[in-house]
Amino acid sequence: MDKMWLEDYSEKLKAIGHPLRLRIILGLMENECNVTKICNGLQVPQATTSQHLSILKNKGIIEGRREGTTVCYKVVDEAVAEMLKKLTEVCNVEIDCT
């Protein structure tokens, strides 16, 4: 196996390993959202949410798109999205990210 690939996905797994970041990703797999909607859904302060969004963005899992004065986020790493989709299916879990 390619060592660079293993290192890259090891870092991505660390990023999604935090419960709040996992909820963010699962929510963004459903809908593109701005920071305010994410904060409201998670009931977490904006500063905390922004920190977690920054980590996910730096790992290439999500990206932000400026829309006026707000930034809308979406999942762009299809491999991570597919892995999490399979995980929820295997674990037979209904996820409510709001």
FIRO-202390 format. One line per field, with one value per atom (N, C-alpha, C): residue number from 1; x, y, z. Coordinates in Angstrom, 2 decimals. Last residue first. Layout:
pos = [NUM ...]
x = [X ...]
y = [Y ...]
z = [Z ...]
! end
This chain:
pos = [98 98 98 97 97 97 96 96 96 95 95 95 94 94 94 93 93 93 92 92 92 91 91 91 90 90 90 89 89 89 88 88 88 87 87 87 86 86 86 85 85 85 84 84 84 83 83 83 82 82 82 81 81 81 80 80 80 79 79 79 78 78 78 77 77 77 76 76 76 75 75 75 74 74 74 73 73 73 72 72 72 71 71 71 70 70 70 69 69 69 68 68 68 67 67 67 66 66 66 65 65 65 64 64 64 63 63 63 62 62 62 61 61 61 60 60 60 59 59 59 58 58 58 57 57 57 56 56 56 55 55 55 54 54 54 53 53 53 52 52 52 51 51 51 50 50 50 49 49 49 48 48 48 47 47 47 46 46 46 45 45 45 44 44 44 43 43 43 42 42 42 41 41 41 40 40 40 39 39 39 38 38 38 37 37 37 36 36 36 35 35 35 34 34 34 33 33 33 32 32 32 31 31 31 30 30 30 29 29 29 28 28 28 27 27 27 26 26 26 25 25 25 24 24 24 23 23 23 22 22 22 21 21 21 20 20 20 19 19 19 18 18 18 17 17 17 16 16 16 15 15 15 14 14 14 13 13 13 12 12 12 11 11 11 10 10 10 9 9 9 8 8 8 7 7 7 6 6 6 5 5 5 4 4 4 3 3 3 2 2 2 1 1 1]
x = [-29.12 -29.60 -29.65 -28.48 -27.38 -27.84 -29.30 -29.98 -28.92 -28.98 -28.26 -29.14 -29.51 -30.17 -29.49 -27.54 -27.76 -28.49 -26.22 -27.68 -28.11 -23.62 -23.98 -25.48 -23.79 -23.30 -23.70 -24.69 -25.48 -25.09 -22.63 -23.96 -24.87 -20.58 -20.48 -21.85 -21.45 -21.37 -21.33 -21.16 -22.47 -22.50 -18.44 -19.36 -20.77 -17.51 -17.11 -18.08 -18.58 -19.01 -18.68 -17.17 -18.63 -19.15 -14.53 -14.92 -16.44 -14.77 -14.35 -14.74 -15.42 -16.43 -16.07 -14.91 -14.17 -15.18 -16.60 -16.01 -15.21 -19.41 -18.42 -17.92 -19.70 -20.18 -19.05 -20.75 -19.84 -20.52 -20.83 -21.58 -20.59 -20.39 -19.69 -20.54 -21.66 -21.59 -20.79 -21.94 -21.16 -21.03 -22.04 -22.22 -21.33 -20.81 -22.10 -22.46 -18.03 -18.54 -19.81 -17.75 -18.03 -18.67 -15.49 -16.43 -16.55 -15.28 -14.82 -15.93 -14.00 -15.06 -14.44 -11.60 -12.85 -14.05 -9.09 -9.68 -10.98 -7.99 -7.76 -8.40 -8.96 -7.52 -7.17 -11.66 -11.29 -9.81 -11.50 -12.04 -11.66 -10.46 -9.73 -10.19 -12.53 -11.18 -10.36 -14.63 -14.74 -13.37 -13.62 -13.81 -13.94 -13.65 -12.42 -12.51 -16.37 -15.39 -14.06 -17.44 -17.81 -16.78 -16.31 -16.02 -16.30 -17.45 -15.99 -15.59 -20.24 -19.64 -18.13 -21.22 -20.83 -20.12 -23.77 -22.38 -22.03 -25.95 -26.06 -24.68 -26.05 -25.20 -25.36 -27.79 -28.07 -27.29 -26.45 -27.80 -28.14 -24.07 -24.04 -25.39 -25.14 -24.38 -24.37 -26.27 -27.13 -26.43 -23.90 -25.00 -25.91 -22.36 -21.90 -23.04 -24.50 -23.61 -23.31 -24.51 -24.98 -23.98 -25.80 -24.81 -25.35 -26.98 -27.23 -26.01 -25.89 -27.31 -27.57 -23.30 -23.58 -25.04 -23.45 -23.12 -23.30 -23.98 -24.97 -24.72 -21.57 -22.82 -23.93 -19.81 -19.69 -21.00 -20.76 -20.70 -20.67 -20.39 -21.75 -21.79 -17.58 -18.35 -19.78 -17.01 -16.65 -17.39 -17.97 -18.56 -18.24 -16.33 -17.79 -18.44 -13.44 -14.04 -15.56 -12.55 -12.67 -13.27 -11.96 -13.37 -13.62 -9.18 -10.05 -11.51 -8.25 -8.09 -9.05 -8.82 -9.53 -9.41 -6.99 -8.42 -9.24 -4.59 -4.88 -6.37 -4.90 -4.73 -5.05 -4.90 -6.16 -6.08 -2.16 -3.25 -4.54 -0.82 -0.62 -1.76 -1.71 -1.97 -1.83 -0.69 -2.13 -2.49 2.04 1.45 -0.07 2.40 2.62 1.98 0.38 1.09 1.18 0.83 0.00 0.87]
y = [17.23 18.55 18.66 14.73 15.67 17.04 11.65 12.95 13.98 8.56 9.73 10.95 5.30 6.47 7.68 2.47 3.66 4.71 0.00 0.12 1.29 -0.34 -0.21 -0.08 -0.33 -1.52 -1.51 2.33 1.18 -0.08 3.86 4.00 2.85 2.96 2.74 2.85 3.93 2.47 2.16 6.67 6.13 4.62 6.83 7.12 6.61 6.17 5.36 5.58 8.27 6.89 5.98 10.43 10.40 8.97 9.71 9.85 9.76 9.81 8.57 8.59 12.45 11.42 10.10 15.31 14.05 12.92 17.42 17.25 15.96 18.68 17.60 17.45 22.25 20.97 19.96 25.47 24.33 23.10 28.90 27.65 26.49 31.89 30.80 29.55 35.26 33.97 32.97 37.51 37.63 36.31 35.92 37.22 37.33 33.07 33.50 34.81 31.02 32.31 32.67 27.78 28.63 29.90 25.35 26.45 27.27 21.80 23.08 24.11 18.86 19.80 21.01 17.48 16.73 17.59 18.56 18.34 17.56 19.32 17.92 17.59 21.90 21.70 20.28 21.34 22.00 21.77 20.28 19.47 20.04 22.52 21.25 20.39 24.38 24.65 23.37 23.25 23.39 23.61 23.57 22.23 22.26 26.37 25.61 24.24 26.92 27.39 26.66 25.85 25.29 25.67 27.62 26.18 25.52 30.04 29.90 28.43 29.60 29.76 29.57 27.02 28.39 28.45 24.65 24.89 26.31 23.20 23.95 24.14 22.10 21.43 22.01 23.87 22.43 21.70 26.31 26.11 24.63 25.81 26.16 25.89 25.43 24.36 24.58 27.93 26.73 25.58 29.50 29.75 28.54 28.51 28.34 28.53 26.88 27.95 27.74 23.74 24.65 25.76 21.20 22.26 23.27 18.13 19.45 20.34 15.57 15.74 17.04 15.97 14.97 15.08 17.68 18.26 17.26 15.81 16.83 17.42 14.40 13.70 14.68 16.51 15.83 15.14 17.13 18.15 17.49 14.71 15.24 16.29 14.67 13.60 14.05 16.84 16.89 15.80 15.84 17.05 17.14 13.52 13.43 14.66 12.95 13.76 13.76 11.64 10.89 11.67 13.03 12.67 11.93 13.34 14.51 14.15 10.73 11.50 12.68 10.22 9.47 10.15 11.95 12.19 11.45 10.71 12.08 12.40 8.31 8.28 9.65 9.24 8.76 8.57 10.01 10.95 10.50 7.60 8.76 9.76 6.06 5.63 6.79 7.54 7.35 6.97 7.23 8.57 8.48 4.46 5.04 6.42 2.28 3.55 4.20 -1.18 0.00 1.25]
z = [13.98 14.40 15.90 13.14 13.33 13.76 13.74 13.75 14.11 12.26 12.74 12.62 13.09 12.50 13.10 12.51 13.31 12.49 11.92 11.97 12.84 11.42 12.84 13.04 8.65 9.34 10.81 8.22 7.78 8.54 9.26 9.86 9.45 7.51 8.95 9.63 5.03 5.26 6.76 5.57 5.18 5.44 6.01 7.12 6.82 3.43 4.58 5.75 1.93 1.67 2.85 3.04 3.08 2.89 2.38 3.79 3.91 -0.42 0.24 1.72 -0.99 -1.22 -0.54 0.34 0.29 0.22 0.69 -0.64 -0.77 2.29 2.28 0.85 2.73 2.22 2.28 3.92 3.92 3.35 3.24 3.26 3.10 4.88 4.21 4.37 4.39 5.06 4.23 2.90 4.13 4.88 -0.12 0.53 1.74 0.32 -0.23 0.47 -0.17 0.30 -0.46 0.78 -0.38 0.14 2.09 2.27 1.01 2.38 1.85 2.05 4.06 3.69 3.01 3.98 4.11 3.71 4.10 2.79 2.82 6.45 6.07 4.72 6.69 6.49 6.09 7.24 5.99 5.68 9.80 8.70 7.35 11.16 11.15 9.99 10.73 10.24 10.16 12.15 10.69 10.08 14.75 14.20 12.68 14.94 15.15 14.51 14.56 13.58 13.71 16.93 15.64 14.58 18.80 18.86 17.52 17.97 18.04 18.04 18.25 16.93 16.95 20.63 20.25 18.91 19.86 20.25 19.83 18.80 20.06 20.70 16.34 17.33 18.73 15.05 15.07 16.14 15.42 15.96 16.08 13.98 15.42 16.07 11.39 12.04 13.55 10.91 10.95 11.65 10.99 11.92 12.04 8.83 10.21 11.22 6.39 6.84 8.33 4.57 5.62 5.88 2.51 2.63 3.64 3.92 3.34 3.49 4.50 4.19 3.44 5.08 4.05 3.61 7.19 5.89 4.75 9.23 8.89 7.51 9.23 8.94 8.57 9.96 8.66 8.30 12.55 11.50 10.13 13.89 13.71 12.61 13.81 13.17 12.92 15.39 13.96 13.19 17.84 17.26 15.76 18.31 18.16 17.50 16.38 17.44 17.25 14.12 15.36 16.53 11.90 12.06 13.37 12.32 12.23 12.45 12.20 13.45 13.46 9.54 10.57 11.93 8.34 8.15 9.21 9.10 9.56 9.42 7.71 9.15 9.75 5.11 5.69 7.19 4.89 4.62 5.29 5.42 6.30 6.14 3.25 4.63 5.60 1.12 1.24 2.68 1.57 1.62 1.80 1.16 2.49 2.62 -0.59 -0.67 0.71 0.00 0.00 0.00]
! end
